[in-house]
Structure formats: C-alpha cells, structure tokens
C-alpha cells in the first residue's frame, strides 16, 4: 500500500472511530442530563476539567511523541530503538499515572472552593460535593496513560486500527456504566445526585479497562510481526536511554501543552465564569446553569466536527514527520494542502449549520425548558468549531516538521490573552463573553502557527485560500437555503417554535437541505471531487470519469 493510501486509510479509520466516539458521547449525554440536570452537569465538569489536565501531564505527552519517535526510526529501518522506548515508556507511565492519581486525590480540597467561590448550598453544589466527584475520577489516571502509550506505538507504524477500535470500546463501556449507575442510584434506590455524578466520573476508569483489553488483544495478535521487524532492523542506533528520552522529551513537552489547550481554556472558565456572573448579581445556581451550557452541553455538540480535526492531527504527525525527514518538500506541501482542504471543507459548513439551527439542535438534543439560553450560547459557540479545528491541525503540522516549540509559543500567547480578558469579557457580555475570549485566544495562536508553517516549510497558502473561498461561498449558499426552509416550517407547523416535535422536524429537514445544497455546489464546481475524491467511493469514480 502506498504512503498516500496509508494516510487516506488511516485518516478515514481514525476519523470514523473518533466521530463514532463523539456521537456516542453526545447521545449518552441526553439521558444523563435528563437524570442529573444542569446542576449535575456542572458538578461533572468540576471533576473532569482538572482530570483532563493531569491526564495530559501524567502521560508526559508520550503517546503522540512516541508515535513521532517510532515513525522516525522505523523510516530509518531501526525498529529496535522504538521498541526499547516503548517498553521503558510503559514503566515510566505506570509511575507517573500513580503519582497523578494521588495528586488529584489530595488536591481536591484545594480546588473545590476555587470552582464555586468558596461557597455552596442552596441552589448550587457544595464544596464537599465537588471534592467527592474529583476524587472519584482520579483512579482513571492509573490506566489511561499506559493505554494511550500503546496506541501511540501502533500509530508509529501508521496502524490506526488498534486506536480506533479501543477508542470506541472504551467509550461504550464508559457510557454503559454511567447510564446504568446513574439510573440505579437516582431512580431505583433514591440515591443522591452527588453519588450518581461520582459514579459517572469513575466511569473513566471502567472505560479504560475496556480499552486496555482491546489493545492487549491487538498486541497479542501483532507482536510476532513486530518482533520479526525488530530482528531484521537494517540499522540500530545504539542509543542510551538518556539520549532516547532527551530526544523524546523534545517532542513530548510540546505535545503536553498542545494537548492541554481545550482543558486549560475550560479550566480558566471554571475559575472565572461563576465568580464573574455572581459579581453581576446571579446566584450560584443560575451561574452554574450558564457554566454547564458553556463547559458541557454546547461543548459536546461542537466537538463532533472538531473530532475530524483531532483525527487528522493524530494521523498526519507520523506521515508528515516521515516526509519531512526524507526532505521531500513537494510532497510535504501537498500533504499540508490536503490536510487544510479536508479540514475546511468539513468544519466550515458544520459551523454555519450549527449557528443557523442552534435552536433546533439544542432543543432536540437537550431540554426545551432551557432551549432559549442554550441555543443562544450554542449559536455564539458555533464559529469556535473552526478555531478549535485549525489550532489542532496547525499545531500537528508544526510538530510534524520539528517546529513544535513554536506551537507552544503560540498556545501560551493565546492562553495569556484568555486569562487577561476572560473575567472582564464575562462581566461585559455575560456567558458569551467566555466564548469570545476563547475565540480571541485561539485566533492569536492560529495566526502565529500559520506564519511559522509558512516560514519553516516554505509553504504558500495560495492553493488553500483559493479552495477556501469556494467553500465560503458554498457554505453561505447552504446557510441561506437552510434559513429559507427553516422559517416557513416554524410558521406553518402546528405548535410553532416551542413544539418539541416541530423542533425535530425542522432540524431534520434543515440538515437534509443543507447537506444536499452544499454537496450539490461542491460537485457542480468539482471542489468535492478535488478535496474528497480519493476518500469517498462515488467521488473517486467521478474523478476517474472526468479524467478519462
């Protein structure tokens, strides 16, 4: 199989798995939210944000760094060096995971008062509630780092199957545990809300067990082939462990920080949003409702298209690293253009559609009782889809061309902007102020990353800008078509805008019309064939017909 085919196959496989996981993560959240409400959703977020940060730190960025390291030395014909690193990495991650588990458990009493401004009770959660749920999520740090490392090792061989399958299994096991325990505690045994949310956070550990078992099965299946490659290594670097880890940490530290981007931004909101809103006269319960929408419900929706960028980032790092190491600049430029085109073609219409159908999306997926506030914030959140995706991919490209330190510089600049303006933005603009400060921070990081890519990869953005302009026009036409269809339905259907059934009908019709219009213009202009022709069967046939 050619390298381009491997890139396409790996992208599709990992993208499909990531999308499935995201969709499952969204679908389960509806019944979970119905069970625990926005108060429970806010409590869930208090535990998961610091967990996500410590998870990235405890892995030390090694999963993706190992993928890059293994890909590099495999390309040189040295399979033994990557395997030595893999074995020692498992030991290291078991230690850091254990330390991270203890750290999160013991710092819970310090974090909890900061999240709810040192108060609680009444209409909001208490400090004791927050401490408990944070401690219940901590055991997941024992397994998840090692599981991520094994995925990274397989990805270094450009094998995305183990990552894809284990990712889906992990999510399924986690979701089943969350819903089963929440229903059992709240509906069958009349347990407390904090007990249900505690078990929901503990589900990260049960899901990790499922994912690890899948990876173990893949390892047993493939270890013979891997060890055969190791025994036939053409060259062996004879690197000391110190030298190996020195090189690895050059890759790992940027991966740590880049992987922390979304959790850090969310954690800044965790510290600021409740406090800023309460300074405006909101009580804790009202502030937590807005925080839950910002940090949980809206995030769940926009992360579905963003998952496309995440999958692309995971896939292109070893491939671009290999091309960059071979000094094939023409091929490198084609891969970068290919990545940007796929990203923009998929995320731009998603952002437009979410913005226009925000009421229908939020009302259909969550509670109609909160649809006005939820859809309002989701509409403001829709463009953030593009910011998240662009940052993920530009950072991945910088890591692929060994300019990872600049991705860190860009990220730090964006985070500093978020920290500086976030509190005041929330005070000035309310809940959407947190979204605007996120967009501003990400925008600065993205512009910096794009400049660095142009400088060090000698890359011209002209082909991307040309195709992106067409995508903007097509997305605009798509948005107009959705708008034209949407309002007559709201006026003509019985029950009007407030009807849940009408909300679902309008959403489905809007989605069908939007996809049809966008795809029509994409095929009419040949843009869809140019961008996705090698990835979708009927478009591939269309390309062959046109070139025949």
C-alpha positions as CSV (number, residue, x, y, z in Angstrom):
1,X,0.0,0.0,0.0
2,X,1.4,3.4,-0.9
3,X,2.1,6.1,1.7
4,X,-0.7,8.3,0.4
5,X,-3.1,5.3,0.6
6,X,-2.0,4.7,4.2
7,X,-2.6,8.4,5.0
8,X,-6.1,8.2,3.5
9,X,-7.0,4.8,5.1
10,X,-5.6,5.9,8.5
11,X,-7.4,9.2,8.3
12,X,-10.7,7.6,7.5
13,X,-10.4,4.9,10.1
14,X,-9.4,7.1,12.9
15,X,-11.8,9.9,11.9
16,X,-14.7,7.3,11.8
17,X,-13.8,6.0,15.2
18,X,-13.4,9.5,16.6
19,X,-16.8,10.6,15.2
20,X,-18.5,7.4,16.5
21,X,-17.0,8.1,19.9
22,X,-18.1,11.7,19.8
23,X,-21.6,10.8,18.7
24,X,-21.8,8.2,21.4
25,X,-20.5,10.7,23.9
26,X,-23.3,13.1,22.7
27,X,-26.1,10.6,22.7
28,X,-25.5,9.3,26.2
29,X,-25.3,12.8,27.5
30,X,-29.0,13.4,26.8
31,X,-30.4,10.8,29.2
32,X,-27.6,11.6,31.6
33,X,-28.5,15.3,31.6
34,X,-32.2,14.3,32.0
35,X,-31.2,12.3,35.1
36,X,-28.8,14.8,36.8
37,X,-29.9,18.2,35.4
38,X,-27.6,21.2,34.8
39,X,-26.6,21.1,38.5
40,X,-25.3,17.6,38.0
41,X,-23.7,18.6,34.6
42,X,-21.8,21.4,36.4
43,X,-20.7,19.0,39.1
44,X,-19.5,16.6,36.4
45,X,-17.4,19.4,34.8
46,X,-15.8,20.4,38.0
47,X,-14.2,16.9,38.2
48,X,-13.4,16.3,34.6
49,X,-11.5,19.6,33.8
50,X,-8.7,19.1,36.3
51,X,-8.7,15.4,35.4
52,X,-8.1,16.2,31.8
53,X,-5.2,18.5,32.7
54,X,-3.5,16.0,35.0
55,X,-4.1,13.2,32.4
56,X,-2.0,15.1,29.8
57,X,0.7,15.8,32.3
58,X,0.8,12.3,33.6
59,X,1.3,10.9,30.1
60,X,4.1,13.5,29.7
61,X,3.0,13.9,26.1
62,X,4.4,10.5,25.4
63,X,1.6,8.8,23.3
64,X,1.9,11.2,20.4
65,X,5.6,11.8,21.0
66,X,6.2,8.0,20.8
67,X,4.2,7.9,17.5
68,X,6.5,10.6,16.1
69,X,9.7,8.9,17.6
70,X,8.7,5.4,16.3
71,X,7.8,6.7,12.9
72,X,11.1,8.4,12.5
73,X,13.3,5.4,13.4
74,X,11.1,3.0,11.6
75,X,11.7,5.1,8.4
76,X,15.4,4.6,9.0
77,X,15.0,0.9,9.3
78,X,15.6,0.8,13.0
79,X,12.6,-0.9,14.7
80,X,14.6,-1.9,17.8
81,X,15.1,1.7,19.1
82,X,11.3,2.4,19.0
83,X,10.6,-0.9,20.8
84,X,13.1,-0.2,23.6
85,X,11.5,3.2,24.1
86,X,8.0,1.6,24.2
87,X,8.9,-0.9,26.9
88,X,10.6,1.7,29.1
89,X,7.8,4.1,28.5
90,X,5.3,1.7,29.9
91,X,7.2,1.6,33.2
92,X,7.5,5.4,33.3
93,X,3.8,6.0,32.6
94,X,2.8,3.5,35.3
95,X,4.8,5.6,37.8
96,X,3.6,9.0,36.6
97,X,0.0,7.7,36.4
98,X,0.2,6.6,40.0
99,X,1.6,9.9,41.1
100,X,-1.1,11.8,39.2
101,X,-3.8,9.7,40.8
102,X,-2.5,10.6,44.3
103,X,-2.0,14.3,43.3
104,X,-5.6,14.7,42.1
105,X,-7.0,12.9,45.1
106,X,-5.1,15.1,47.6
107,X,-5.5,18.5,45.9
108,X,-9.3,18.1,45.6
109,X,-10.0,20.1,48.8
110,X,-7.8,22.9,47.4
111,X,-9.5,23.1,44.0
112,X,-13.2,22.8,45.1
113,X,-13.5,26.1,46.9
114,X,-11.9,27.9,43.9
115,X,-14.5,26.5,41.5
116,X,-17.6,27.7,43.4
117,X,-16.1,30.8,45.0
118,X,-15.7,29.1,48.4
119,X,-19.5,28.8,48.8
120,X,-22.2,26.3,48.1
121,X,-25.5,25.0,49.2
122,X,-28.9,26.5,48.4
123,X,-29.4,26.3,44.7
124,X,-25.9,25.2,43.9
125,X,-23.4,22.4,44.7
126,X,-21.4,22.3,47.9
127,X,-17.6,22.2,48.3
128,X,-17.9,18.7,49.7
129,X,-19.8,17.6,46.6
130,X,-17.0,18.9,44.4
131,X,-14.3,17.3,46.4
132,X,-16.0,13.9,46.3
133,X,-16.5,13.8,42.5
134,X,-12.9,14.9,41.8
135,X,-11.6,12.1,44.0
136,X,-13.8,9.5,42.2
137,X,-12.3,10.4,38.8
138,X,-8.7,10.1,40.0
139,X,-8.3,6.2,39.6
140,X,-8.6,6.6,35.8
141,X,-5.1,8.2,35.7
142,X,-3.7,4.8,36.7
143,X,-4.6,3.1,33.3
144,X,-5.3,5.8,30.7
145,X,-1.7,7.0,30.3
146,X,-0.4,3.4,29.6
147,X,-3.4,2.8,27.2
148,X,-2.5,6.0,25.3
149,X,1.1,4.9,25.0
150,X,0.2,1.6,23.4
151,X,-2.0,3.5,20.9
152,X,0.9,5.8,20.2
153,X,3.2,2.9,19.5
154,X,0.8,1.4,17.0
155,X,0.3,4.8,15.3
156,X,4.0,5.0,14.8
157,X,3.6,2.1,12.4
158,X,0.8,4.1,10.8
159,X,-1.6,1.4,12.2
160,X,-4.7,3.3,13.3
161,X,-6.9,0.2,13.9
162,X,-6.0,-0.5,17.5
163,X,-6.5,3.1,18.4
164,X,-9.8,3.3,16.6
165,X,-11.3,0.1,18.0
166,X,-10.1,0.6,21.5
167,X,-11.4,4.2,21.5
168,X,-14.9,3.1,20.6
169,X,-14.9,0.2,23.1
170,X,-13.6,2.5,25.8
171,X,-16.4,4.9,25.1
172,X,-19.1,2.2,25.0
173,X,-18.0,0.7,28.4
174,X,-17.8,4.1,30.0
175,X,-21.3,5.1,28.7
176,X,-23.0,1.9,29.8
177,X,-21.5,2.3,33.3
178,X,-22.6,6.0,33.5
179,X,-26.2,5.4,32.5
180,X,-26.6,2.2,34.4
181,X,-25.2,3.5,37.7
182,X,-27.0,6.9,37.4
183,X,-30.4,5.3,36.7
184,X,-29.8,2.7,39.5
185,X,-28.8,5.4,42.1
186,X,-31.4,8.1,41.2
187,X,-34.4,6.1,40.1
188,X,-34.2,2.7,41.7
189,X,-32.6,3.3,45.1
190,X,-33.4,7.1,45.5
191,X,-29.7,7.9,46.0
192,X,-28.2,11.3,46.0
193,X,-27.2,13.4,43.0
194,X,-23.6,13.6,44.1
195,X,-23.4,9.7,44.3
196,X,-24.7,9.4,40.7
197,X,-22.2,12.0,39.4
198,X,-19.4,10.4,41.4
199,X,-20.0,7.1,39.6
200,X,-20.3,8.9,36.3
201,X,-16.8,10.3,36.8
202,X,-15.5,6.9,38.0
203,X,-16.7,5.5,34.6
204,X,-13.5,6.9,33.1
205,X,-11.7,4.1,34.9
206,X,-14.1,1.3,33.8
207,X,-13.9,2.6,30.2
208,X,-10.1,2.5,30.4
209,X,-10.2,-1.2,31.4
210,X,-12.3,-2.0,28.3
211,X,-9.9,0.0,26.0
212,X,-6.8,-1.7,27.5
213,X,-8.2,-5.2,27.0
214,X,-8.7,-4.4,23.3
215,X,-5.2,-3.1,22.9
216,X,-3.9,-6.2,24.7
217,X,-5.7,-8.4,22.2
218,X,-4.2,-6.4,19.3
219,X,-0.7,-6.7,20.9
220,X,-1.0,-10.5,21.2
221,X,-2.1,-10.6,17.6
222,X,0.6,-8.5,16.2
223,X,3.6,-8.9,18.4
224,X,5.0,-11.7,16.3
225,X,5.2,-9.4,13.2
226,X,6.6,-6.5,15.3
227,X,9.3,-8.7,16.8
228,X,10.2,-10.0,13.3
229,X,10.7,-6.5,12.1
230,X,12.8,-5.7,15.1
231,X,15.0,-8.7,14.5
232,X,15.6,-7.6,10.9
233,X,16.3,-4.0,11.6
234,X,18.7,-2.7,8.9
235,X,20.4,-0.2,11.2
236,X,20.5,0.1,15.0
237,X,21.2,3.5,16.6
238,X,22.6,2.0,19.9
239,X,21.1,5.0,21.8
240,X,21.3,5.1,25.5
241,X,18.1,5.5,27.4
242,X,19.2,9.0,28.4
243,X,19.7,10.0,24.8
244,X,16.4,8.4,23.8
245,X,14.4,10.3,26.5
246,X,16.2,13.5,25.8
247,X,15.0,13.4,22.2
248,X,11.6,12.2,23.2
249,X,11.1,15.0,25.7
250,X,11.9,17.5,22.9
251,X,8.8,16.1,21.2
252,X,6.8,15.4,24.4
253,X,6.7,18.8,26.1
254,X,5.0,20.5,23.1
255,X,2.6,17.6,22.9
256,X,1.7,18.1,26.6
257,X,0.9,21.7,26.2
258,X,-0.9,21.4,22.8
259,X,-3.0,18.6,24.2
260,X,-3.8,20.7,27.2
261,X,-5.3,23.5,25.0
262,X,-9.0,22.9,25.4
263,X,-8.8,21.6,29.1
264,X,-6.8,24.8,30.0
265,X,-9.3,27.1,28.3
266,X,-12.2,25.2,30.1
267,X,-10.3,25.4,33.4
268,X,-10.0,29.2,33.0
269,X,-13.7,29.3,32.6
270,X,-14.2,27.1,35.6
271,X,-12.3,29.6,37.7
272,X,-13.9,32.7,36.2
273,X,-17.4,32.2,34.9
274,X,-19.2,31.5,38.2
275,X,-17.3,34.3,40.0
276,X,-17.8,36.9,37.3
277,X,-21.5,36.1,36.9
278,X,-22.1,36.2,40.7
279,X,-20.5,39.6,40.8
280,X,-23.3,40.7,38.4
281,X,-26.0,39.5,40.8
282,X,-26.5,35.9,39.6
283,X,-26.9,33.3,42.4
284,X,-24.8,30.2,42.3
285,X,-27.5,28.1,40.8
286,X,-28.0,30.5,37.9
287,X,-24.3,30.8,37.3
288,X,-23.9,27.1,37.2
289,X,-26.6,26.7,34.6
290,X,-24.6,29.0,32.3
291,X,-21.4,27.3,33.2
292,X,-22.8,23.9,32.4
293,X,-24.0,25.0,29.0
294,X,-20.6,26.5,28.2
295,X,-18.5,23.7,29.6
296,X,-20.6,20.7,28.9
297,X,-23.7,20.8,26.7
298,X,-22.5,23.2,24.0
299,X,-19.0,21.7,24.1
300,X,-20.5,18.2,23.4
301,X,-22.1,19.5,20.2
302,X,-19.3,21.5,18.7
303,X,-16.7,18.8,19.5
304,X,-18.3,16.4,16.9
305,X,-16.9,18.4,13.9
306,X,-13.8,19.2,15.8
307,X,-13.2,15.5,16.2
308,X,-12.4,15.5,12.4
309,X,-9.5,17.8,13.1
310,X,-8.4,15.7,16.1
311,X,-8.3,12.6,13.9
312,X,-6.4,14.4,11.2
313,X,-3.9,15.7,13.7
314,X,-3.2,12.2,15.1
315,X,-2.9,10.8,11.6
316,X,-0.7,13.4,9.9
317,X,2.0,13.7,12.5
318,X,3.9,10.4,11.7
319,X,3.2,10.8,8.0
320,X,4.4,14.4,7.8
321,X,7.4,13.6,10.0
322,X,8.4,10.8,7.6
323,X,8.0,13.1,4.5
324,X,9.9,15.9,6.3
325,X,12.7,13.5,7.4
326,X,13.0,12.4,3.7
327,X,13.3,16.1,2.7
328,X,10.6,15.7,0.0
329,X,9.3,19.3,0.1
330,X,6.9,18.9,-2.8
331,X,5.1,16.0,-1.2
332,X,5.1,17.8,2.2
333,X,3.4,20.8,0.6
334,X,0.8,18.5,-1.0
335,X,0.1,16.8,2.4
336,X,-0.3,20.2,4.1
337,X,-2.7,21.4,1.4
338,X,-4.6,18.2,1.5
339,X,-5.0,18.5,5.3
340,X,-6.2,22.1,5.3
341,X,-8.6,21.4,2.5
342,X,-10.2,18.4,4.2
343,X,-10.4,20.3,7.4
344,X,-12.0,23.4,6.0
345,X,-14.4,21.5,3.7
346,X,-15.9,19.6,6.7
347,X,-15.8,22.1,9.5
348,X,-16.9,25.3,7.8
349,X,-20.4,24.1,6.8
350,X,-20.7,22.5,10.2
351,X,-20.1,25.8,11.9
352,X,-22.6,27.6,9.6
353,X,-25.2,24.9,10.1
354,X,-24.8,24.9,13.9
355,X,-25.2,28.7,14.0
356,X,-28.4,28.8,12.0
357,X,-30.0,25.7,13.5
358,X,-28.8,26.3,17.1
359,X,-32.3,26.4,18.5
360,X,-33.3,23.2,16.8
361,X,-30.1,21.4,17.7
362,X,-30.1,22.4,21.3
363,X,-33.9,21.9,21.7
364,X,-33.8,18.4,20.1
365,X,-30.8,17.2,22.0
366,X,-31.4,18.7,25.4
367,X,-34.3,20.2,27.3
368,X,-36.8,22.6,25.7
369,X,-37.1,24.3,29.0
370,X,-33.5,25.6,28.6
371,X,-33.5,26.0,24.9
372,X,-33.5,29.8,24.7
373,X,-30.4,30.2,26.8
374,X,-28.7,27.1,25.5
375,X,-29.3,27.8,21.8
376,X,-28.2,31.4,22.2
377,X,-24.9,30.3,23.6
378,X,-24.5,27.5,21.1
379,X,-25.0,29.9,18.2
380,X,-22.1,32.0,19.6
381,X,-20.1,28.8,20.1
382,X,-20.6,27.6,16.5
383,X,-17.6,29.6,15.0
384,X,-15.4,28.2,17.7
385,X,-15.6,24.9,15.9
386,X,-13.3,26.3,13.2
387,X,-10.9,27.8,15.8
388,X,-10.6,24.5,17.7
389,X,-10.0,22.6,14.4
390,X,-7.5,25.0,12.9
391,X,-5.4,25.1,16.1
392,X,-5.3,21.3,16.4
393,X,-4.2,20.8,12.8
394,X,-1.7,23.7,12.6
395,X,-0.1,22.5,15.9
396,X,0.1,19.0,14.5
397,X,1.8,20.2,11.3
398,X,4.4,22.2,13.4
399,X,5.1,19.1,15.4
400,X,5.5,17.1,12.1
401,X,8.1,19.5,10.7
402,X,10.0,19.6,14.0
403,X,9.0,23.1,14.9
404,X,7.0,22.0,17.9
405,X,8.4,24.7,20.2
406,X,6.6,27.4,18.1
407,X,3.3,25.6,18.7
408,X,3.9,26.0,22.4
409,X,4.7,29.7,22.0
410,X,1.5,30.3,20.0
411,X,-0.5,28.4,22.6
412,X,1.0,30.3,25.5
413,X,0.2,33.6,23.8
414,X,-3.4,32.6,23.3
415,X,-3.8,31.3,26.9
416,X,-2.4,34.6,28.3
417,X,-4.9,36.5,26.3
418,X,-7.7,34.3,27.6
419,X,-6.6,34.7,31.2
420,X,-6.3,38.5,30.8
421,X,-9.7,39.2,29.2
422,X,-11.9,36.3,30.3
423,X,-13.2,37.7,33.6
424,X,-14.0,41.2,32.2
425,X,-15.5,39.7,29.0
426,X,-17.9,37.7,31.1
427,X,-18.8,40.8,33.1
428,X,-19.3,42.8,29.9
429,X,-21.0,40.3,27.7
430,X,-22.4,37.7,30.1
431,X,-22.0,34.0,29.3
432,X,-21.0,34.6,25.7
433,X,-18.0,36.6,26.9
434,X,-16.3,33.4,27.8
435,X,-16.8,32.2,24.2
436,X,-15.5,35.5,22.7
437,X,-12.3,35.3,24.9
438,X,-11.7,31.7,23.8
439,X,-12.1,32.7,20.1
440,X,-9.7,35.6,20.6
441,X,-7.1,33.4,22.3
442,X,-7.3,30.7,19.7
443,X,-7.3,33.2,16.9
444,X,-3.9,34.6,18.0
445,X,-2.4,31.1,18.4
446,X,-3.7,30.1,14.9
447,X,-2.3,33.2,13.1
448,X,1.1,32.6,14.8
449,X,1.1,28.9,13.8
450,X,0.2,29.7,10.2
451,X,3.1,32.2,10.0
452,X,5.6,29.7,11.3
453,X,4.4,27.0,8.9
454,X,4.9,29.4,6.0
455,X,8.3,30.4,7.2
456,X,9.8,27.0,8.0
457,X,8.0,24.8,5.5
458,X,8.3,27.4,2.8
459,X,4.6,26.9,2.2
460,X,2.3,29.1,0.2
461,X,-1.3,29.3,1.3
462,X,-2.5,30.4,-2.2
463,X,-4.0,26.9,-3.1
464,X,-5.7,26.7,0.3
465,X,-7.1,30.3,0.1
466,X,-8.4,29.6,-3.4
467,X,-10.3,26.5,-2.4
468,X,-11.4,28.0,0.9
469,X,-13.0,31.0,-0.9
470,X,-15.2,28.5,-2.8
471,X,-16.0,26.7,0.4
472,X,-17.1,30.0,2.0
473,X,-19.4,30.7,-1.0
474,X,-20.9,27.2,-0.9
475,X,-21.4,27.4,2.9
476,X,-23.1,30.8,2.6
477,X,-25.4,29.4,-0.1
478,X,-26.1,26.4,2.2
479,X,-26.8,28.7,5.1
480,X,-29.3,30.8,3.1
481,X,-31.0,27.7,1.9
482,X,-31.4,26.4,5.5
483,X,-32.7,29.8,6.6
484,X,-35.3,29.9,3.8
485,X,-36.6,26.5,4.6
486,X,-36.4,26.9,8.4
487,X,-38.7,29.9,9.0
488,X,-41.8,28.7,6.9
489,X,-41.7,25.4,8.8
490,X,-41.7,27.3,12.1
491,X,-44.7,29.3,11.0
492,X,-46.7,26.6,9.3
493,X,-46.2,23.6,11.5
494,X,-48.7,23.3,14.4
495,X,-47.4,24.3,17.8
496,X,-44.8,26.7,16.4
497,X,-41.3,27.2,17.6
498,X,-42.0,25.9,21.1
499,X,-43.1,22.4,20.0
500,X,-40.5,19.6,20.5
501,X,-41.8,17.6,17.6
502,X,-41.6,20.6,15.3
503,X,-38.1,21.3,16.5
504,X,-37.0,17.8,15.5
505,X,-38.8,18.0,12.1
506,X,-37.3,21.4,11.3
507,X,-33.8,20.2,12.3
508,X,-34.0,17.1,10.1
509,X,-35.3,19.0,7.1
510,X,-32.8,21.7,7.6
511,X,-29.9,19.2,7.8
512,X,-31.1,17.4,4.7
513,X,-31.4,20.6,2.7
514,X,-28.1,21.9,4.0
515,X,-26.2,18.8,3.1
516,X,-27.8,18.5,-0.3
517,X,-27.1,22.1,-1.2
518,X,-23.5,22.0,0.0
519,X,-22.8,18.8,-1.8
520,X,-24.6,20.0,-5.0
521,X,-22.4,23.0,-5.3
522,X,-19.3,21.0,-4.3
523,X,-20.0,18.6,-7.2
524,X,-21.0,21.3,-9.6
525,X,-17.8,23.2,-9.1
526,X,-15.8,19.9,-8.9
527,X,-14.5,21.0,-5.4
528,X,-15.8,18.0,-3.6
529,X,-14.1,15.7,-6.1
530,X,-10.8,17.7,-5.7
531,X,-10.9,17.6,-1.9
532,X,-12.5,14.2,-1.2
533,X,-12.3,12.3,-4.5
534,X,-9.8,9.8,-3.2
535,X,-11.6,9.2,0.0
536,X,-15.2,8.5,-1.0
537,X,-16.1,5.8,-3.5
538,X,-18.6,7.6,-5.7
539,X,-16.4,10.7,-5.8
540,X,-13.4,8.6,-6.7
541,X,-15.3,7.2,-9.7
542,X,-16.5,10.6,-10.7
543,X,-12.8,11.8,-10.7
544,X,-11.8,8.9,-12.9
545,X,-14.7,9.7,-15.3
546,X,-13.7,13.3,-15.6
547,X,-10.1,12.4,-16.3
548,X,-10.9,9.6,-18.8
